[in-house]
Amino acid sequence: MITPDFWQGKRVLLTGHTGFKGAWMALWLESLGAQVSGFGLAPETDPSLFELLSPWDTVRSTIGDVRDGNMVKRVVAEADPEIVIHMAAQALVRRSYREPVDTVASNVMGTVNLMEALREAKSLKVALIITSDKVYQNTDDGEAFAEDAPLGGDDPYSASKAAQEIITQSWAKSFFSDRGVVIATARAGNVVGGGDFSEDRLIPDIYRALAAGEKLTLRSPDATRPWQHVLDLNAGYLMYVERLAEKPNDTPLSMNFGPKPGPSFTVGAITEKMMTALGQDIPTDIQSSKLKEKTLLSVDATRAHEILGWEARLDMDATVRLTADWYGAFLNRANAKEITRRQLKDYGDYS
């Protein structure tokens, strides 16, 4: 599992700290005693988990855009990071159809800007670039992709994340390997958990329907995804960084993180489980999506299990229960920071 002593006092630059996954990660790093510098856009949603967790105890937050190369350089210089976890991204597939240029600019050029800035980071030891499980060339046949599967992307989001992989590998080999700096990528997606209020995502859509007393719109009820809880995923990222720092010559530079092996769950099945866990029966409206999205998606996380000893602690029932507990408490006006801290603390009790 995670080694708290490793993180104590480490200078960590976390991009995308204002997003859903980033806010959970910032809270975890803060609890481990890391010196966290966060850099990301102002929260786009109201409510937002980042704002709900404020005020922060020690996290130093800078609001800005990774597309602004000069600002990225300034933030990196001020943070003087030993470790970088790059989560900042345009992470929504459907938005990428509406805003393809912005998506590529954020995910590709944002990464280029960061890598260029990191060339001047004298204390840097490890940078972990978070891409996506959608970087693979997906023929929709249900194959579980291992890390050596061909990269590809039919939609602007997937293509931008596959390009991010290539850019990362190129800059790592061209500018960092001779310095002994380790640059790696982590591939995962369809993360769920309390505090996500993003657009066009299933769990936030369920929350919004409940809060507003409206119907829930489902676009692809038969689509399957590698659902996993944000705590499992962030635990994997932290373990990966530790391994890259301690055994840089004996650790692969790309790694999948996915749920426990077992049956796949469709959007419809997850919806039913959430309804049951919340004790609600929300009327649903099925609408076919006009945008092309892959129906089947699965990744092979064998490498993470064999090399890191990582596997998802939470099966689907536990994932749904924890997620429903968070939103149920929030709907009942419980303190979001207390809920989130408690779930982070209790995560160690799962096996």
C-alpha positions in Angstrom: 0.0 0.0 0.0 1.0 3.6 0.3 4.0 4.5 2.4 3.3 7.7 4.4 6.9 8.3 5.2 7.7 8.6 1.5 5.4 11.6 1.1 6.2 13.4 4.3 7.6 16.8 3.3 7.8 16.0 -0.4 7.3 19.0 -2.7 4.5 17.9 -5.0 3.0 19.8 -8.0 -0.5 18.6 -8.7 -2.2 20.0 -11.8 -5.9 19.8 -12.1 -6.3 20.0 -8.3 -9.6 21.8 -8.7 -11.3 18.9 -10.5 -13.0 15.9 -9.0 -10.1 13.5 -9.0 -7.6 16.3 -8.3 -9.5 17.5 -5.2 -9.5 14.0 -3.7 -5.8 13.6 -4.5 -5.0 17.0 -3.0 -6.7 16.0 0.2 -4.9 12.7 0.4 -1.5 14.3 -0.3 -2.2 16.9 2.4 -3.1 14.2 4.9 0.2 12.4 4.1 2.2 15.5 4.9 3.3 16.5 1.4 3.9 20.1 0.5 1.3 20.4 -2.3 1.2 23.2 -4.9 -1.9 22.9 -6.9 -2.4 24.4 -10.4 -5.7 24.3 -12.3 -8.7 26.1 -13.7 -11.2 27.7 -11.4 -13.9 25.1 -10.6 -16.5 24.9 -13.4 -19.3 23.5 -11.3 -21.4 24.8 -8.5 -21.1 23.0 -6.1 -17.5 21.8 -6.6 -15.7 19.4 -4.4 -12.6 21.7 -4.4 -14.7 24.5 -2.9 -16.5 22.2 -0.5 -13.1 21.1 0.9 -12.0 24.7 1.4 -10.4 26.2 3.3 -7.4 23.9 2.8 -4.9 23.4 5.6 -1.7 23.4 3.7 -2.4 23.1 -0.1 -1.1 26.2 -2.0 -3.5 26.8 -4.9 -2.9 28.7 -8.1 -5.7 29.2 -10.5 -4.6 29.2 -14.1 -4.6 27.3 -17.5 -2.1 24.8 -18.7 -2.5 26.3 -22.1 -0.7 29.4 -20.8 3.0 28.3 -21.2 4.4 31.3 -19.4 2.1 30.8 -16.4 3.0 27.1 -16.3 6.7 28.0 -16.2 6.1 30.4 -13.3 4.2 27.9 -11.3 6.8 25.2 -11.8 9.6 27.6 -10.8 7.7 28.6 -7.6 6.8 25.0 -6.6 10.3 23.6 -7.3 8.7 20.1 -7.3 10.3 16.8 -6.6 7.2 15.1 -7.8 4.6 16.1 -10.4 1.2 14.5 -10.9 -0.4 15.9 -14.0 -4.2 15.6 -13.9 -5.2 18.8 -15.6 -7.2 18.0 -18.8 -10.4 18.5 -20.8 -11.7 15.1 -19.7 -15.2 14.9 -21.2 -15.8 12.9 -24.4 -19.0 14.6 -25.4 -17.5 18.1 -24.8 -14.6 17.1 -27.1 -17.1 16.9 -30.0 -18.3 20.4 -29.2 -14.9 21.9 -28.5 -12.3 19.8 -30.3 -9.7 22.5 -30.7 -9.8 23.4 -27.0 -9.7 19.7 -26.1 -6.5 19.2 -28.1 -5.0 22.4 -26.8 -5.6 21.5 -23.2 -4.6 17.8 -23.4 -1.7 18.0 -25.9 -0.3 21.5 -25.8 -1.0 21.7 -22.0 1.2 18.7 -21.6 3.9 20.2 -23.9 3.8 23.4 -21.8 4.3 21.4 -18.6 7.1 19.3 -20.0 8.9 22.3 -21.3 8.6 24.0 -17.9 9.8 20.9 -16.1 13.1 20.9 -18.1 14.1 23.7 -15.7 12.9 21.9 -12.6 16.2 21.1 -10.9 14.8 19.1 -8.0 12.4 16.9 -10.2 12.6 13.2 -9.6 9.3 11.8 -11.0 6.5 13.1 -13.1 3.3 11.0 -13.6 1.2 12.1 -16.5 -2.5 10.9 -16.2 -3.9 10.0 -19.6 -6.9 7.7 -20.0 -8.1 4.2 -20.6 -9.4 5.6 -24.0 -5.9 5.9 -25.5 -6.2 2.5 -27.1 -7.3 1.7 -30.7 -10.7 0.4 -29.8 -12.6 -1.8 -32.3 -15.5 -2.3 -29.8 -15.0 -6.0 -29.5 -14.7 -6.0 -25.8 -11.0 -6.8 -25.7 -9.2 -5.9 -22.4 -6.4 -3.6 -23.5 -2.9 -4.2 -22.0 -0.3 -1.5 -22.0 1.4 -2.7 -25.3 -1.9 -2.5 -27.3 -1.8 0.0 -30.2 -2.8 3.6 -29.4 -5.6 5.3 -31.2 -8.6 7.5 -30.9 -11.7 7.9 -33.1 -13.2 10.9 -31.1 -11.3 14.1 -30.3 -10.9 13.3 -26.6 -9.5 9.8 -27.2 -7.2 11.1 -29.9 -5.9 13.9 -27.7 -5.1 11.5 -24.9 -3.3 9.1 -27.3 -1.3 12.0 -28.6 -0.5 13.0 -25.0 1.0 9.5 -24.5 3.2 10.0 -27.5 4.3 13.5 -26.5 5.1 12.3 -23.0 7.3 9.5 -24.3 9.0 11.8 -26.8 9.9 14.5 -24.2 10.9 11.8 -21.7 13.4 10.3 -24.1 14.6 13.5 -25.6 15.1 15.7 -22.5 14.8 13.8 -19.2 16.3 10.3 -19.4 19.9 11.6 -19.3 19.1 13.6 -16.2 17.8 10.6 -14.3 14.3 12.0 -14.2 11.5 9.4 -14.6 8.5 10.4 -16.7 5.6 7.9 -16.8 1.9 7.7 -17.8 -1.0 6.2 -16.0 -4.1 5.0 -17.9 -7.5 4.8 -16.3 -11.0 6.2 -16.6 -14.7 6.1 -15.6 -13.9 7.0 -12.1 -16.8 7.4 -9.7 -17.1 8.6 -6.1 -18.6 11.3 -4.0 -18.2 14.9 -5.0 -18.2 14.6 -8.8 -20.5 17.3 -10.2 -19.3 17.2 -13.8 -21.5 17.5 -16.8 -22.4 14.4 -18.9 -21.4 11.9 -16.3 -23.7 9.2 -14.9 -23.3 9.6 -11.2 -23.5 13.5 -11.2 -26.5 13.2 -13.5 -28.2 10.9 -10.9 -27.4 13.4 -8.1 -28.8 16.3 -10.2 -32.0 14.4 -11.0 -32.5 13.6 -7.3 -31.7 17.2 -6.2 -34.1 18.7 -8.7 -36.8 16.1 -8.6 -36.5 15.5 -12.3 -36.2 12.6 -14.7 -32.8 11.0 -15.3 -31.7 11.0 -18.9 -29.7 7.9 -19.9 -28.0 8.0 -23.3 -26.3 4.7 -23.6 -27.8 2.3 -21.0 -26.1 -0.8 -22.6 -22.6 0.6 -22.7 -20.0 -1.0 -20.4 -17.1 0.9 -18.7 -14.3 -0.1 -16.3 -16.0 1.7 -13.3 -13.8 2.2 -10.3 -13.8 4.3 -7.2 -11.6 7.5 -7.0 -9.9 6.2 -3.9 -8.8 3.0 -5.6 -7.5 4.9 -8.5 -5.6 7.6 -6.6 -4.1 4.9 -4.4 -2.7 3.3 -7.5 -1.2 6.6 -8.7 0.5 7.2 -5.4 1.9 3.7 -5.3 3.1 4.0 -8.8 5.0 7.3 -8.0 6.6 5.7 -5.0 7.8 2.7 -7.2 9.1 5.0 -10.0 11.1 7.0 -7.4 12.5 4.0 -5.6 13.1 1.6 -8.5 13.3 3.8 -11.6 15.2 1.2 -13.6 12.9 -1.7 -12.8 9.5 -0.1 -13.4 7.5 0.2 -16.6 6.8 3.7 -17.8 3.1 3.1 -18.5 0.5 1.4 -16.4 -3.2 0.6 -16.5 -5.4 0.9 -13.5 -8.8 -0.9 -13.7 -11.4 -2.6 -11.5 -11.3 -6.1 -10.1 -11.7 -8.8 -12.7 -15.3 -9.9 -12.9 -18.5 -9.2 -14.8 -18.8 -5.9 -16.7 -21.5 -3.5 -15.6 -23.5 -1.4 -18.0 -24.7 2.2 -17.5 -28.2 0.8 -16.8 -26.9 -1.7 -14.2 -24.9 1.0 -12.3 -28.0 3.2 -12.4 -30.1 0.5 -10.8 -27.5 -0.2 -8.1 -27.2 3.6 -7.3 -31.0 3.8 -7.0 -31.1 0.9 -4.6 -28.2 2.2 -2.5 -29.9 5.7 -2.3 -33.3 4.2 -1.5 -34.7 6.1 -4.5 -36.6 5.2 -7.6 -35.9 7.9 -10.1 -37.9 7.9 -13.4 -35.6 7.6 -16.4 -35.7 8.8 -20.0 -33.7 6.8 -22.5 -32.3 9.0 -25.3 -30.0 7.7 -28.0 -26.8 9.6 -28.3 -26.1 11.2 -31.7 -22.4 11.3 -30.9 -20.2 8.3 -31.6 -19.0 6.7 -28.4 -17.5 3.3 -27.9 -19.9 0.7 -26.3 -17.4 -1.7 -24.9 -14.3 -0.6 -22.9 -12.1 -2.7 -20.6 -8.4 -2.5 -19.5 -6.0 -5.2 -18.3 -4.5 -4.1 -14.9 -2.3 -7.2 -14.5 0.9 -5.1 -14.7 -0.2 -2.9 -11.7 -1.1 -5.9 -9.7 2.2 -7.8 -10.4 4.6 -4.9 -10.1 2.9 -2.6 -7.5 0.9 -5.2 -5.6 -2.1 -2.9 -6.4 -5.6 -4.0 -7.1 -8.9 -2.3 -6.6 -9.9 -2.8 -3.0 -13.5 -1.9 -3.7 -15.8 -4.2 -5.7 -18.7 -2.7 -7.5 -21.1 -3.1 -4.6 -18.7 -1.3 -2.2 -17.9 1.4 -4.9 -21.6 2.1 -5.3 -22.3 2.0 -1.6 -19.5 4.5 -0.8 -20.6 6.8 -3.6 -24.2 6.7 -2.6 -23.3 7.3 1.0 -21.5 10.5 0.0 -24.3 11.9 -2.1 -27.0 10.8 0.3 -25.2 12.6 3.2 -24.6 15.7 1.0 -28.3 15.8 0.0 -29.1 15.8 3.7 -26.9 18.8 4.2 -24.0 17.0 6.0 -20.6 18.7 5.9 -18.9 17.6 2.7 -15.4 18.0 4.1 -16.2 15.8 7.0 -17.8 13.2 4.7 -14.8 13.2 2.4 -12.2 13.0 5.1 -14.1 10.2 6.8 -14.2 8.1 3.6 -10.5 8.7 3.0 -9.7 7.6 6.5 -12.0 4.6 6.3 -10.6 3.4 2.9 -7.8 1.5 4.7 -10.4 -0.8 6.3 -11.4 -2.3 3.0 -9.7 -5.5 1.8 
